[in-house]
């Protein structure tokens, strides 16, 4: 079934079609939210809010882009304008570069699951790198270099001209390249930082716990082969694309669907979405 046919059925009240709409967009939206917010709990909250917005605006879907791309546009608008600012947004590129040198003289972690903790550090470190970008630059970089949308689609998602998108993307690329230059051993064999060297430092800083890795054990959709990808990295974009295909928590989607079926749909709507619905508006 095409996206347009599926959306038309959902708009007409077919709950199976609505469930399928959410199934198609929930994981891509969650991965975008995770890259934008930097933390799984924040990404989960944002994803639930975005999925609600997707549902309330389905009637405005005109097939001008694929359903997932259309959902990205709603998601980016929400994520750029989040009122709360997670602690990661206090990061700067100068601070990030200095941190990559700190703790390298500490003894190598030799406890259980050393490889798992090294992987956790790699994933958290690349997430933190993105948080150094301002939100518009981060959105352009994630949409363009991580999710690999075409230039035209990326500009449409961001709601800017192609020229503005290209300018933002190139600036973000330059910033992330400079942040890792001469630091990251995954990209430069002569660079000092190695994920495996930083476990004790990260544990001491409270960034990771040896018993509960957040990203290295995150549920995924499909098999991942990060080790093979890491062996042939050529640039920062490839490094950032080695994250697994994280799966959105199904419980959030099920909660939305359960409230719809119960007839208490308005209980789930944030105030701003309720205002949109009451006024009959359906912004893109």
Secondary structure, DSSP 4 states (H G I P E B T S, - for coil): --HHHHHHHHHTT-HHHHHHHHHHHHHHHHHHHHHHHSSHHHHHHHHHHHHHHHHHTGGG--SSS-HHHHHHHHHHHHHHT-SS--GGGG--HHHHHHHTTTTTTSPPP-STTHHHHHHHHHHHHHHHHHHTS-HHHHHHHIIIIIS---HHHHHHHHTS-HHHHHHHHHHHHHHHHHHHTTTBTTT-TT-SB-GGGGHHHHHHTTS--TT--SSTT--BSS---HHHHHTT--SHHHHHTTS--BPPPHHHHHHHHHHHHHT-GGGGS-HHHHHHHHHT----
